[in-house]
Amino acid sequence: RRDLPKGKIPDVNRPILLSLLTKYGKCCEPVDLGMVRDDDVEAMTKTIQAGMDVCDVIITTGGVSMGETDIVEHVLVDKCGGTLQFGRMHMKPGKPTTFVTLPSRQDDGAVKLVFAMPGNPVSATVCTQLLVKPCLELYFRGVDKAFSVTAETEQLEEIVEESFVHPEILARLAHDVKLDNKRPEYHRVQLAVSVDGTYVASTTGVQQSSRLMSLRDAEGLMVLPHAHGVKTKAQEGESYPVLLLNNALGKEPVRIRDSIHLKKPAKGVKIEVVEVVPADRRDFSKLEEICVKVQDALTGSKSGSASVVAKRIFSGSADELYSSIVDEFSKEADVIVVSCDFDKFQFHLDVSNNLRKRLSKNAESLAMQARQGAASEDPKAALFEVVVGYVPEKQGAMLICVPDTAITGALREVRGLLKHGISLARGKAHEHHSHKKHDHATPTQKLAVM
């Protein structure tokens, strides 16, 4: 806008959110509460109270970070008598997002919901999609009173499990994407369909929360984990859930209990990596490369995440290897992956034979599967004596010895069975939970935006 006074910026958030909420259809009726200065407590209080009188849900943008003029939480809690439900979210974008419940001013026992969004437009838009839309859907559809449990907290869990969230698909990355060091990310992507009918996702560019261009052509939000261990990027060809924004693909919304990206992640497998190389080849160590291969090979959509918690090089004799593993074992590790130098044929045979003699419960079937997987990556690796078993001195930790030339093939072949094997060794049982459906419609909710 050329007529904008110097030092001012155009109002972006309010028009975007009002337009977005209008597209949600009959589940809400947006009400524009205008703009309020971020240094006027009384004006903000009056505006929010006015919204409470006519609306069920209030959305604010800006004023919820850590600056001197970030007064929204103070107004909601101290001036309006609200209860802070959460004040930070472990996600990117949208970390400052705050959720407050307010008692009705009509003394009718009703509760008003307030979503206080960050001021950056991408954060406000993404968080409205992820939080407000499912909330409005639940408000509109309602729930019945036939619960399968009696405790209030369990009833709430059932209600949440039956709530609708965005349609979602699995898509392969068309290129590498750097992972955030600390927070999972909802990465804006465009989608294409490959010749085999699967979906391929490409980034919309720089993902800064102030950059609206990252939203312009976005068809979905790809759910990426944060970096862990040596896994610092999502790699080309890897598949991740994508939440569809405009749903041009015509997919049905899913309930939380069926959602891919909201399923509780399986507990990650913690790995110790030992690279075994003869002393005369120690200078040719590939430990860092091996750790990356091991972690990637043992991470899968069904098997869960894997992270390397300890790593080292062993260059002693084959007879000394097992004692070294026991003496220097990382207490965090569930699995010890021993990568053996395959170029020294007799050396690797000595390593395999010594390990097999010392392990308890040698898992011959798993070893055979890993050996077949290794051979699929490197045919010569079929000659390697893969060893899989348990280290009795270390509470059932599993050990896998594989050739350094076929780590990926060997480990991918058995990764889906590792957790089961560890559980059996440690005597752990599995738990199963069931949920009941609820579906009932209620009137449209009024929603205020300021």
C-alpha positions as CSV (number, residue, x, y, z in Angstrom):
1,R,0.0,0.0,0.0
2,R,1.5,3.3,-1.1
3,D,-0.7,5.4,1.1
4,L,0.6,3.7,4.3
5,P,2.3,6.1,6.7
6,K,6.0,5.9,7.3
7,G,6.9,3.4,10.0
8,K,3.7,1.4,9.6
9,I,2.9,-2.1,8.2
10,P,-0.3,-3.3,6.6
11,D,-2.7,-5.4,8.6
12,V,-2.1,-8.9,7.2
13,N,-3.2,-11.4,9.9
14,R,-6.8,-10.2,10.3
15,P,-7.8,-10.4,6.6
16,I,-6.1,-13.7,6.2
17,L,-7.7,-15.3,9.2
18,L,-11.2,-13.9,8.5
19,S,-10.9,-15.3,4.9
20,L,-9.7,-18.6,6.2
21,L,-12.5,-19.0,8.8
22,T,-15.1,-18.1,6.2
23,K,-13.9,-21.0,4.1
24,Y,-14.6,-23.4,7.0
25,G,-18.3,-23.1,6.1
26,K,-21.2,-23.6,8.5
27,C,-19.2,-24.6,11.5
28,C,-18.4,-21.0,12.4
29,E,-19.5,-17.4,11.8
30,P,-16.5,-15.0,11.9
31,V,-16.9,-11.7,13.7
32,D,-14.3,-8.9,13.1
33,L,-13.3,-7.2,16.4
34,G,-10.8,-4.9,14.7
35,M,-7.4,-3.9,15.9
36,V,-6.1,-2.9,19.4
37,R,-2.9,-1.3,20.4
38,D,-0.4,-3.6,22.1
39,D,0.3,-1.1,24.8
40,D,-3.3,-0.3,25.9
41,V,-4.4,-2.8,28.5
42,E,-7.8,-1.3,29.1
43,A,-8.7,-1.1,25.4
44,M,-7.6,-4.7,24.9
45,T,-9.6,-5.8,27.9
46,K,-12.8,-4.1,26.7
47,T,-12.4,-5.5,23.2
48,I,-12.0,-9.1,24.5
49,Q,-14.9,-8.7,26.9
50,A,-17.1,-7.4,24.0
51,G,-16.1,-10.5,22.0
52,M,-17.0,-12.7,24.9
53,D,-20.5,-11.3,24.9
54,V,-21.2,-12.4,21.3
55,C,-18.8,-15.2,20.5
56,D,-17.9,-18.7,21.7
57,V,-14.3,-18.6,20.5
58,I,-11.8,-15.7,20.3
59,I,-8.7,-15.6,18.2
60,T,-6.0,-12.9,18.8
61,T,-2.7,-12.5,16.9
62,G,0.4,-10.9,18.3
63,G,1.4,-9.9,21.8
64,V,2.1,-13.4,23.1
65,S,5.9,-13.6,23.0
66,M,8.4,-12.3,25.5
67,G,8.6,-8.6,24.8
68,E,7.5,-5.7,27.0
69,T,4.4,-5.1,24.9
70,D,3.3,-8.7,24.8
71,I,0.4,-8.2,27.2
72,V,-2.3,-10.5,25.8
73,E,-1.7,-13.3,28.4
74,H,-1.8,-10.7,31.2
75,V,-5.1,-9.3,29.9
76,L,-6.7,-12.7,29.5
77,V,-5.7,-14.1,32.8
78,D,-5.4,-11.1,35.2
79,K,-8.0,-8.7,33.7
80,C,-10.6,-11.2,32.2
81,G,-10.3,-13.9,34.9
82,G,-9.1,-16.6,32.4
83,T,-7.3,-19.9,33.1
84,L,-4.0,-20.4,31.2
85,Q,-4.1,-23.9,29.7
86,F,-0.8,-23.7,27.9
87,G,1.5,-20.9,27.0
88,R,4.1,-22.5,24.6
89,M,4.0,-25.2,22.0
90,H,6.8,-27.5,21.0
91,M,6.4,-26.9,17.2
92,K,7.6,-24.8,14.3
93,P,6.0,-22.4,13.4
94,G,3.9,-21.3,16.3
95,K,6.0,-21.7,19.5
96,P,4.4,-18.7,21.4
97,T,0.8,-20.0,20.8
98,T,-1.2,-19.6,24.0
99,F,-4.6,-21.1,24.9
100,V,-6.8,-19.7,27.6
101,T,-10.3,-20.5,28.8
102,L,-12.6,-17.7,30.1
103,P,-15.7,-17.9,32.3
104,S,-18.8,-16.5,30.6
105,R,-19.8,-13.0,31.7
106,Q,-23.4,-14.1,31.8
107,D,-23.0,-16.4,34.9
108,D,-24.5,-19.2,32.8
109,G,-21.6,-21.7,33.4
110,A,-20.4,-21.4,29.9
111,V,-16.7,-21.3,29.0
112,K,-15.2,-19.2,26.2
113,L,-12.1,-20.4,24.4
114,V,-9.3,-18.0,23.4
115,F,-6.5,-18.9,21.0
116,A,-3.8,-16.3,21.3
117,M,-1.7,-16.7,18.1
118,P,1.8,-15.4,17.3
119,G,2.0,-12.2,15.4
120,N,3.9,-13.6,12.4
121,P,1.3,-14.3,9.6
122,V,2.5,-17.8,8.7
123,S,2.5,-18.8,12.4
124,A,-1.0,-17.4,12.9
125,T,-2.3,-19.1,9.8
126,V,-0.7,-22.5,10.4
127,C,-1.8,-22.6,14.0
128,T,-5.4,-21.6,13.1
129,Q,-5.4,-24.6,10.7
130,L,-3.9,-27.0,13.2
131,L,-5.7,-25.9,16.4
132,V,-8.8,-23.8,15.7
133,K,-10.2,-25.8,12.8
134,P,-10.4,-29.1,14.6
135,C,-11.8,-27.3,17.7
136,L,-14.6,-25.7,15.6
137,E,-15.3,-29.1,14.0
138,L,-15.7,-30.6,17.4
139,Y,-17.9,-27.7,18.6
140,F,-20.1,-28.0,15.6
141,R,-20.5,-31.8,15.4
142,G,-20.6,-32.3,19.2
143,V,-20.4,-35.6,21.0
144,D,-23.0,-38.0,22.4
145,K,-23.2,-38.9,26.1
146,A,-22.6,-42.7,25.7
147,F,-19.1,-43.1,27.0
148,S,-17.5,-46.5,27.5
149,V,-15.7,-45.2,30.6
150,T,-16.8,-43.3,33.7
151,A,-13.8,-41.2,34.7
152,E,-14.0,-37.6,33.4
153,T,-10.4,-37.6,32.2
154,E,-11.0,-40.8,30.2
155,Q,-14.2,-39.4,28.7
156,L,-12.2,-36.4,27.6
157,E,-9.7,-38.7,26.0
158,E,-12.5,-40.4,24.1
159,I,-13.9,-37.1,22.9
160,V,-10.5,-36.1,21.6
161,E,-9.9,-39.4,19.9
162,E,-13.2,-38.9,18.0
163,S,-12.4,-35.4,16.8
164,F,-11.7,-34.7,13.2
165,V,-8.4,-33.4,11.9
166,H,-7.1,-32.6,8.4
167,P,-7.2,-35.1,5.6
168,E,-3.7,-36.6,5.4
169,I,-1.5,-38.6,3.1
170,L,2.1,-39.9,3.1
171,A,4.4,-38.3,0.6
172,R,8.0,-38.8,-0.5
173,L,10.4,-35.8,-0.4
174,A,11.7,-34.7,-3.8
175,H,14.8,-33.3,-2.1
176,D,16.6,-33.1,1.2
177,V,15.2,-30.8,3.9
178,K,17.3,-29.6,6.9
179,L,15.6,-30.5,10.2
180,D,15.2,-28.1,13.0
181,N,17.5,-28.8,15.9
182,K,14.8,-28.7,18.7
183,R,11.3,-28.6,17.3
184,P,9.2,-30.7,14.9
185,E,8.1,-28.6,11.9
186,Y,5.0,-28.2,9.8
187,H,6.8,-27.6,6.5
188,R,4.8,-26.0,3.7
189,V,4.9,-28.1,0.6
190,Q,3.5,-28.5,-2.9
191,L,2.4,-31.9,-4.1
192,A,2.7,-34.0,-7.2
193,V,1.6,-37.5,-8.2
194,S,4.4,-39.8,-9.5
195,V,3.9,-42.4,-12.2
196,D,3.4,-45.1,-9.7
197,G,0.6,-43.2,-8.1
198,T,2.4,-42.1,-4.9
199,Y,2.7,-38.5,-3.7
200,V,5.8,-36.4,-4.0
201,A,6.3,-33.3,-1.9
202,S,8.5,-30.2,-2.6
203,T,9.2,-27.3,-0.3
204,T,7.6,-23.9,-1.0
205,G,10.9,-22.3,-0.3
206,V,12.3,-20.4,2.8
207,Q,10.1,-21.3,5.7
208,Q,10.5,-18.2,7.9
209,S,7.3,-17.5,9.8
210,S,7.1,-14.0,8.5
211,R,7.3,-15.1,4.8
212,L,3.8,-15.3,3.4
213,M,5.2,-16.6,0.1
214,S,5.8,-20.0,1.8
215,L,2.0,-20.2,2.1
216,R,0.9,-18.9,-1.3
217,D,1.3,-22.2,-3.2
218,A,1.2,-24.5,-0.2
219,E,-1.0,-27.6,-0.6
220,G,-0.1,-29.2,2.6
221,L,1.9,-29.2,5.8
222,M,4.5,-31.9,5.9
223,V,5.1,-33.1,9.5
224,L,8.9,-33.3,10.0
225,P,10.6,-34.5,13.2
226,H,13.3,-32.5,14.9
227,A,16.9,-33.5,14.4
228,H,18.2,-36.2,16.7
229,G,21.6,-37.7,16.9
230,V,23.3,-37.7,13.5
231,K,19.9,-37.4,11.7
232,T,20.0,-33.7,10.8
233,K,18.0,-33.7,7.6
234,A,15.0,-35.4,6.0
235,Q,16.4,-37.0,2.9
236,E,15.2,-37.2,-0.6
237,G,12.9,-40.3,-1.0
238,E,11.9,-40.5,2.7
239,S,8.1,-40.5,3.4
240,Y,6.4,-38.3,5.9
241,P,2.8,-37.4,6.7
242,V,1.3,-34.4,4.9
243,L,-1.8,-32.5,6.2
244,L,-3.8,-31.3,3.3
245,L,-4.8,-27.6,3.4
246,N,-7.2,-27.0,0.5
247,N,-7.8,-30.8,0.0
248,A,-7.8,-30.6,-3.8
249,L,-7.2,-34.4,-3.7
250,G,-10.7,-34.9,-2.3
251,K,-9.6,-36.9,0.7
252,E,-11.9,-37.4,3.7
253,P,-11.1,-35.8,7.1
254,V,-9.8,-38.3,9.6
255,R,-10.4,-38.8,13.3
256,I,-7.5,-38.3,15.7
257,R,-7.6,-42.0,16.6
258,D,-6.9,-42.8,12.9
259,S,-4.4,-40.0,12.2
260,I,-1.0,-40.9,11.1
261,H,0.8,-37.9,12.4
262,L,-0.9,-37.8,15.8
263,K,-0.3,-41.4,16.7
264,K,1.9,-41.7,19.7
265,P,5.4,-42.4,18.4
266,A,6.9,-45.7,19.3
267,K,9.7,-45.4,21.8
268,G,12.9,-44.9,19.9
269,V,15.6,-47.5,19.8
270,K,18.9,-46.3,21.2
271,I,22.0,-47.7,19.5
272,E,25.6,-48.1,20.3
273,V,27.9,-48.4,17.3
274,V,31.2,-50.2,17.4
275,E,33.4,-50.1,14.3
276,V,35.8,-53.1,14.3
277,V,38.8,-52.5,12.2
278,P,42.3,-54.1,12.3
279,A,44.9,-51.9,13.9
280,D,46.7,-51.4,10.6
281,R,43.5,-50.0,9.0
282,R,42.5,-47.7,11.9
283,D,43.4,-44.6,9.9
284,F,40.7,-45.6,7.4
285,S,37.9,-45.6,9.9
286,K,34.4,-44.7,8.6
287,L,32.7,-44.4,12.0
288,E,30.8,-41.2,11.3
289,E,29.5,-42.6,8.0
290,I,28.6,-45.9,9.6
291,C,26.6,-44.1,12.4
292,V,24.5,-42.3,9.8
293,K,23.8,-45.5,7.9
294,V,22.9,-47.4,11.1
295,Q,20.5,-44.7,12.3
296,D,18.8,-44.3,8.9
297,A,18.5,-48.0,8.4
298,L,16.9,-48.6,11.8
299,T,14.4,-45.7,11.5
300,G,11.1,-46.4,9.8
301,S,7.4,-45.3,9.8
302,K,6.4,-48.5,11.6
303,S,9.5,-49.3,13.6
304,G,9.8,-45.8,15.0
305,S,12.9,-43.6,15.4
306,A,16.5,-44.8,16.1
307,S,19.3,-42.7,17.5
308,V,23.0,-43.4,18.1
309,V,23.8,-42.7,21.7
310,A,27.4,-44.0,21.8
311,K,30.0,-44.8,19.2
312,R,33.6,-46.0,19.2
313,I,36.3,-47.8,17.3
314,F,37.8,-51.2,18.3
315,S,41.1,-52.3,16.9
316,G,42.1,-55.1,19.3
317,S,42.0,-58.8,18.7
318,A,38.8,-60.7,18.0
319,D,39.3,-62.5,21.3
320,E,39.2,-59.2,23.2
321,L,36.1,-57.7,21.4
322,Y,33.3,-59.2,23.5
323,S,35.0,-58.2,26.8
324,S,35.5,-54.7,25.4
325,I,31.8,-54.4,24.5
326,V,30.7,-55.5,28.0
327,D,33.2,-53.3,29.8
328,E,32.5,-50.1,27.8
329,F,28.8,-50.7,27.1
330,S,26.6,-47.6,27.2
331,K,23.8,-48.0,29.7
332,E,21.4,-46.1,27.4
333,A,21.7,-48.5,24.5
334,D,19.1,-51.1,23.5
335,V,21.0,-52.4,20.5
336,I,24.8,-52.7,19.9
337,V,25.6,-52.7,16.2
338,V,29.0,-54.1,15.4
339,S,30.3,-53.1,12.0
340,C,33.1,-55.3,10.9
341,D,35.8,-54.7,8.2
342,F,34.8,-57.0,5.4
343,D,38.0,-56.7,3.5
344,K,39.8,-58.8,6.0
345,F,38.0,-62.2,5.5
346,Q,39.7,-64.2,8.2
347,F,39.5,-61.3,10.6
348,H,35.7,-61.0,10.2
349,L,35.3,-64.8,10.6
350,D,37.2,-64.7,13.9
351,V,35.0,-61.7,15.1
352,S,31.8,-63.5,14.2
353,N,32.8,-66.8,15.8
354,N,34.0,-65.2,19.1
355,L,30.8,-63.2,19.4
356,R,28.5,-66.1,18.7
357,K,30.2,-68.2,21.4
358,R,29.7,-65.5,24.1
359,L,26.2,-64.3,23.3
360,S,23.1,-65.9,24.8
361,K,20.0,-66.7,22.8
362,N,21.6,-66.5,19.4
363,A,18.8,-65.4,17.0
364,E,19.7,-67.5,14.0
365,S,16.5,-66.6,12.0
366,L,17.2,-62.9,12.5
367,A,20.8,-63.4,11.5
368,M,19.7,-65.2,8.3
369,Q,17.3,-62.4,7.4
370,A,20.0,-59.8,8.0
371,R,22.4,-61.8,5.9
372,Q,19.9,-61.9,3.1
373,G,19.4,-58.2,3.3
374,A,23.2,-57.6,3.3
375,A,23.5,-59.7,0.2
376,S,20.8,-57.7,-1.6
377,E,23.0,-54.6,-1.1
378,D,26.3,-56.3,-1.7
379,P,26.3,-59.8,-3.2
380,K,29.7,-60.5,-1.7
381,A,28.3,-59.8,1.8
382,A,26.5,-63.2,1.6
383,L,29.9,-64.6,2.7
384,F,29.8,-62.7,5.9
385,E,28.8,-64.5,9.1
386,V,26.1,-62.2,10.4
387,V,25.6,-62.6,14.2
388,V,22.4,-61.6,16.2
389,G,22.0,-62.4,19.8
390,Y,21.7,-61.0,23.4
391,V,24.4,-59.7,25.8
392,P,23.5,-61.5,29.0
393,E,25.6,-59.2,31.2
394,K,23.7,-56.1,30.0
395,Q,20.0,-56.9,30.7
396,G,19.1,-58.3,27.4
397,A,20.7,-55.7,25.1
398,M,20.7,-57.0,21.5
399,L,23.9,-57.3,19.5
400,I,24.0,-57.4,15.7
401,C,27.3,-57.9,13.9
402,V,27.1,-56.9,10.2
403,P,29.6,-56.2,7.3
404,D,30.6,-52.6,6.8
405,T,29.8,-52.9,3.1
406,A,26.1,-53.8,3.6
407,I,25.0,-52.1,6.8
408,T,21.8,-50.6,5.3
409,G,20.5,-53.8,3.6
410,A,21.2,-56.0,6.7
411,L,19.6,-53.7,9.3
412,R,16.6,-52.7,7.2
413,E,15.7,-56.4,6.8
414,V,15.4,-56.8,10.6
415,R,14.5,-53.4,12.0
416,G,10.8,-54.2,12.3
417,L,11.6,-57.1,14.6
418,L,14.1,-55.4,16.9
419,K,11.7,-54.0,19.5
420,H,9.9,-57.3,19.7
421,G,13.1,-59.1,20.3
422,I,14.3,-56.6,22.9
423,S,10.9,-56.9,24.7
424,L,11.1,-60.7,24.8
425,A,14.6,-60.6,26.1
426,R,13.6,-58.1,28.9
427,G,10.2,-59.8,29.6
428,K,8.1,-56.7,28.6
429,A,4.4,-57.0,27.6
430,H,2.4,-55.0,25.1
431,E,-0.6,-52.9,25.9
432,H,-3.6,-52.4,23.7
433,H,-6.3,-49.7,24.0
434,S,-9.7,-49.4,22.4
435,H,-11.9,-46.3,21.8
436,K,-15.6,-45.7,21.1
437,K,-17.1,-43.5,18.4
438,H,-19.2,-40.4,19.1
439,D,-21.0,-38.2,16.6
440,H,-23.7,-35.6,17.2
441,A,-24.3,-32.2,15.6
442,T,-24.7,-28.9,17.4
443,P,-25.3,-25.3,16.2
444,T,-22.8,-23.1,14.4
445,Q,-20.4,-21.3,16.8
446,K,-19.6,-17.6,16.6
447,L,-16.0,-16.8,16.5
448,A,-14.2,-13.5,17.0
449,V,-11.0,-12.4,15.4
450,M,-8.9,-9.4,16.6
